Amino acid sequence: MQIARDMVVSMHYTLTLESGDVIDSSEGREPLQFIYGHGMIIPGLEKELLSLKTGDKKSVTVQPEEGYGLFNEQLTQTVSRDQLPPNLDLKEGMSLTGRNEHGQQFEVLIKSFTDSDVVIDMNHPLAGKVLNFETEIVEIRKASSEELDHGHVH
């Protein structure tokens, strides 16, 4: 069986940056499961898996445009420190979770701060990065109608 749209794919992977630093891996865990063709993984990786079979291994390099996007300077902003909780012990590099006007959660990274201002970065942490994946396809099966209806693997 080959990977195609509406197939559940179980895959082991290791994600590294150009520096060789390992960012994420399924090693020692259950394989990643997703329904192919439904945008559950980044586009650049998904398209490279098409037609692979169980047992296949593939090295995939994903450019930022097909990963988490290019780094967008407009997503780095300075906000007034009084927009944050007053008892918050800020540290450079810390991550905070916020909500937009529609109630959706988003994460920001604290780049720097003073007594009056905080520089936040709303880019995905992997925005602008070239991503290198080592993949191994463990299992492929047809998604059930319930999985397709619910939009996730059961």
Secondary structure as a PSIPRED ss2 file (coil, helix, strand):
# PSIPRED VFORMAT (PSIPRED V4.0)

   1 M C   1.000  0.000  0.000
   2 Q E   0.000  0.000  1.000
   3 I C   1.000  0.000  0.000
   4 A C   1.000  0.000  0.000
   5 R C   1.000  0.000  0.000
   6 D C   1.000  0.000  0.000
   7 M E   0.000  0.000  1.000
   8 V E   0.000  0.000  1.000
   9 V E   0.000  0.000  1.000
  10 S E   0.000  0.000  1.000
  11 M E   0.000  0.000  1.000
  12 H E   0.000  0.000  1.000
  13 Y E   0.000  0.000  1.000
  14 T E   0.000  0.000  1.000
  15 L E   0.000  0.000  1.000
  16 T E   0.000  0.000  1.000
  17 L E   0.000  0.000  1.000
  18 E C   1.000  0.000  0.000
  19 S C   1.000  0.000  0.000
  20 G C   1.000  0.000  0.000
  21 D C   1.000  0.000  0.000
  22 V E   0.000  0.000  1.000
  23 I E   0.000  0.000  1.000
  24 D E   0.000  0.000  1.000
  25 S E   0.000  0.000  1.000
  26 S C   1.000  0.000  0.000
  27 E C   1.000  0.000  0.000
  28 G C   1.000  0.000  0.000
  29 R C   1.000  0.000  0.000
  30 E C   1.000  0.000  0.000
  31 P C   1.000  0.000  0.000
  32 L E   0.000  0.000  1.000
  33 Q E   0.000  0.000  1.000
  34 F E   0.000  0.000  1.000
  35 I E   0.000  0.000  1.000
  36 Y C   1.000  0.000  0.000
  37 G C   1.000  0.000  0.000
  38 H C   1.000  0.000  0.000
  39 G C   1.000  0.000  0.000
  40 M C   1.000  0.000  0.000
  41 I C   1.000  0.000  0.000
  42 I C   1.000  0.000  0.000
  43 P H   0.000  1.000  0.000
  44 G H   0.000  1.000  0.000
  45 L H   0.000  1.000  0.000
  46 E H   0.000  1.000  0.000
  47 K H   0.000  1.000  0.000
  48 E H   0.000  1.000  0.000
  49 L H   0.000  1.000  0.000
  50 L C   1.000  0.000  0.000
  51 S C   1.000  0.000  0.000
  52 L C   1.000  0.000  0.000
  53 K E   0.000  0.000  1.000
  54 T C   1.000  0.000  0.000
  55 G C   1.000  0.000  0.000
  56 D C   1.000  0.000  0.000
  57 K E   0.000  0.000  1.000
  58 K E   0.000  0.000  1.000
  59 S E   0.000  0.000  1.000
  60 V E   0.000  0.000  1.000
  61 T E   0.000  0.000  1.000
  62 V E   0.000  0.000  1.000
  63 Q C   1.000  0.000  0.000
  64 P H   0.000  1.000  0.000
  65 E H   0.000  1.000  0.000
  66 E H   0.000  1.000  0.000
  67 G C   1.000  0.000  0.000
  68 Y C   1.000  0.000  0.000
  69 G C   1.000  0.000  0.000
  70 L C   1.000  0.000  0.000
  71 F C   1.000  0.000  0.000
  72 N C   1.000  0.000  0.000
  73 E H   0.000  1.000  0.000
  74 Q H   0.000  1.000  0.000
  75 L H   0.000  1.000  0.000
  76 T E   0.000  0.000  1.000
  77 Q E   0.000  0.000  1.000
  78 T E   0.000  0.000  1.000
  79 V E   0.000  0.000  1.000
  80 S E   0.000  0.000  1.000
  81 R H   0.000  1.000  0.000
  82 D H   0.000  1.000  0.000
  83 Q H   0.000  1.000  0.000
  84 L C   1.000  0.000  0.000
  85 P C   1.000  0.000  0.000
  86 P C   1.000  0.000  0.000
  87 N C   1.000  0.000  0.000
  88 L C   1.000  0.000  0.000
  89 D C   1.000  0.000  0.000
  90 L C   1.000  0.000  0.000
  91 K C   1.000  0.000  0.000
  92 E C   1.000  0.000  0.000
  93 G C   1.000  0.000  0.000
  94 M C   1.000  0.000  0.000
  95 S E   0.000  0.000  1.000
  96 L E   0.000  0.000  1.000
  97 T E   0.000  0.000  1.000
  98 G E   0.000  0.000  1.000
  99 R E   0.000  0.000  1.000
 100 N C   1.000  0.000  0.000
 101 E C   1.000  0.000  0.000
 102 H C   1.000  0.000  0.000
 103 G C   1.000  0.000  0.000
 104 Q C   1.000  0.000  0.000
 105 Q E   0.000  0.000  1.000
 106 F E   0.000  0.000  1.000
 107 E E   0.000  0.000  1.000
 108 V E   0.000  0.000  1.000
 109 L E   0.000  0.000  1.000
 110 I E   0.000  0.000  1.000
 111 K E   0.000  0.000  1.000
 112 S E   0.000  0.000  1.000
 113 F E   0.000  0.000  1.000
 114 T C   1.000  0.000  0.000
 115 D C   1.000  0.000  0.000
 116 S C   1.000  0.000  0.000
 117 D E   0.000  0.000  1.000
 118 V E   0.000  0.000  1.000
 119 V E   0.000  0.000  1.000
 120 I E   0.000  0.000  1.000
 121 D E   0.000  0.000  1.000
 122 M C   1.000  0.000  0.000
 123 N C   1.000  0.000  0.000
 124 H C   1.000  0.000  0.000
 125 P C   1.000  0.000  0.000
 126 L C   1.000  0.000  0.000
 127 A C   1.000  0.000  0.000
 128 G C   1.000  0.000  0.000
 129 K C   1.000  0.000  0.000
 130 V C   1.000  0.000  0.000
 131 L E   0.000  0.000  1.000
 132 N E   0.000  0.000  1.000
 133 F E   0.000  0.000  1.000
 134 E E   0.000  0.000  1.000
 135 T E   0.000  0.000  1.000
 136 E E   0.000  0.000  1.000
 137 I E   0.000  0.000  1.000
 138 V E   0.000  0.000  1.000
 139 E E   0.000  0.000  1.000
 140 I E   0.000  0.000  1.000
 141 R E   0.000  0.000  1.000
 142 K E   0.000  0.000  1.000
 143 A C   1.000  0.000  0.000
 144 S C   1.000  0.000  0.000
 145 S H   0.000  1.000  0.000
 146 E H   0.000  1.000  0.000
 147 E H   0.000  1.000  0.000
 148 L H   0.000  1.000  0.000
 149 D H   0.000  1.000  0.000
 150 H H   0.000  1.000  0.000
 151 G C   1.000  0.000  0.000
 152 H C   1.000  0.000  0.000
 153 V C   1.000  0.000  0.000
 154 H C   1.000  0.000  0.000
